[in-house]
């Protein structure tokens, strides 16, 4: 197995819109992902003591994670931001994204209500070798 683990977490930047009529929650988020790629390793001593690289997304594998309960087109994915790689293969990627989640809102007790919206992410390629491990 090439990848030892994949860690995944979401950090909400702010709530853009809560659309009660259409039952959609719009959020701006950071999608923090990290994994260990055994194919990427180097000895910093052999490369001028460089122990960390920043690389464009188009040059490396990135997880195919999508919002399963997406209220919009799945093709609108994460922003193409750079990845940060350590010499031991540890890779971090934290692209910003705007997510549109289907969210059943119950506003009968407004303004004294509490809302709970579950964001369901999954591997779009259904690769059984890759499992998502959420970070709380």
C-alpha positions as CSV (number, residue, x, y, z in Angstrom):
1,X,0.0,0.0,0.0
2,X,1.4,3.4,-1.0
3,X,-0.6,5.6,1.4
4,X,-0.5,4.8,5.1
5,X,-3.3,7.1,6.2
6,X,-5.5,9.9,5.1
7,X,-6.7,12.5,7.7
8,X,-9.5,14.8,6.8
9,X,-11.1,17.7,8.6
10,X,-13.2,20.8,7.8
11,X,-12.8,24.2,9.3
12,X,-15.7,26.6,8.7
13,X,-14.6,30.1,7.7
14,X,-18.1,31.5,7.8
15,X,-21.7,30.6,6.9
16,X,-22.6,32.3,3.6
17,X,-26.3,31.4,3.5
18,X,-28.9,29.3,5.2
19,X,-31.7,28.9,2.7
20,X,-34.6,27.5,4.6
21,X,-37.0,27.3,1.6
22,X,-34.6,25.2,-0.5
23,X,-33.1,23.4,2.5
24,X,-29.5,24.3,1.5
25,X,-26.6,25.5,3.7
26,X,-23.8,27.3,2.0
27,X,-20.4,27.5,3.8
28,X,-16.9,28.7,3.0
29,X,-14.5,26.2,4.5
30,X,-10.9,25.0,4.6
31,X,-10.7,21.3,3.7
32,X,-7.7,20.1,5.6
33,X,-6.2,16.8,4.3
34,X,-3.0,15.0,5.1
35,X,-1.5,11.6,4.2
36,X,1.8,9.8,4.1
37,X,3.0,8.9,0.5
38,X,5.8,6.3,0.7
39,X,6.9,7.1,-2.9
40,X,8.0,10.6,-1.9
41,X,11.1,10.5,0.3
42,X,14.5,12.1,0.2
43,X,17.5,12.7,2.4
44,X,17.7,16.5,3.1
45,X,21.5,16.2,3.4
46,X,21.7,15.1,-0.2
47,X,19.6,18.0,-1.4
48,X,21.0,21.1,0.3
49,X,19.2,20.5,3.6
50,X,15.8,21.0,1.9
51,X,13.3,19.1,4.1
52,X,10.1,20.7,2.8
53,X,8.7,21.4,-0.6
54,X,5.6,23.3,-1.9
55,X,4.3,21.8,-5.1
56,X,1.3,22.6,-7.3
57,X,-1.7,20.3,-7.2
58,X,-1.3,19.3,-10.8
59,X,2.0,17.5,-10.1
60,X,0.9,15.1,-7.4
61,X,-1.9,12.8,-6.5
62,X,-4.7,14.3,-4.3
63,X,-7.6,12.5,-2.7
64,X,-10.9,12.4,-4.7
65,X,-13.1,13.6,-1.9
66,X,-16.5,15.0,-2.6
67,X,-19.4,16.3,-0.5
68,X,-21.9,13.4,-0.8
69,X,-25.0,15.5,0.2
70,X,-24.0,18.2,-2.2
71,X,-26.8,20.5,-3.4
72,X,-24.9,21.6,-6.5
73,X,-22.7,20.1,-9.2
74,X,-20.0,17.7,-8.0
75,X,-17.6,19.0,-10.6
76,X,-17.1,22.2,-8.5
77,X,-14.4,20.8,-6.3
78,X,-11.7,22.3,-4.2
79,X,-9.6,25.2,-5.3
80,X,-6.2,24.2,-6.8
81,X,-3.9,25.2,-4.1
82,X,-0.3,24.0,-3.4
83,X,0.6,20.9,-1.4
84,X,3.2,20.9,1.3
85,X,5.5,17.9,1.4
86,X,8.0,16.8,4.1
87,X,11.1,14.7,3.2
88,X,9.5,11.6,4.9
89,X,6.5,11.7,2.5
90,X,4.1,13.4,4.9
91,X,1.8,15.6,2.6
92,X,-0.6,18.3,3.6
93,X,-3.2,20.0,1.4
94,X,-5.8,22.5,2.7
95,X,-7.8,24.0,-0.1
96,X,-10.6,26.5,0.5
97,X,-14.0,25.6,-0.9
98,X,-17.5,26.8,-1.0
99,X,-19.8,23.9,-0.2
100,X,-23.6,23.7,-0.7
101,X,-25.0,21.1,1.5
102,X,-28.5,19.7,1.6
103,X,-29.7,20.4,5.1
104,X,-33.1,19.6,6.5
105,X,-33.9,22.8,8.5
106,X,-36.7,22.8,11.1
107,X,-37.5,26.5,11.9
108,X,-40.8,25.8,13.8
109,X,-39.3,27.1,17.0
110,X,-37.4,30.1,15.5
111,X,-35.7,32.1,17.0
112,X,-35.3,29.5,19.8
113,X,-34.3,26.6,17.5
114,X,-31.0,24.8,17.1
115,X,-30.0,23.5,13.7
116,X,-27.9,20.5,12.9
117,X,-26.5,19.9,9.4
118,X,-24.4,16.9,8.6
119,X,-21.8,17.3,5.9
120,X,-21.2,13.9,4.4
121,X,-17.9,13.5,2.5
122,X,-16.8,10.4,0.6
123,X,-14.1,9.1,-1.8
124,X,-15.6,9.7,-5.2
125,X,-13.5,6.9,-6.8
126,X,-14.7,4.2,-4.3
127,X,-11.1,3.1,-3.8
128,X,-11.2,0.5,-1.1
129,X,-7.5,1.1,-0.3
130,X,-8.3,4.6,0.9
131,X,-10.4,5.2,4.0
132,X,-11.3,8.6,5.4
133,X,-10.3,9.3,9.0
134,X,-12.0,12.3,10.4
135,X,-10.2,14.6,12.8
136,X,-12.2,16.2,15.6
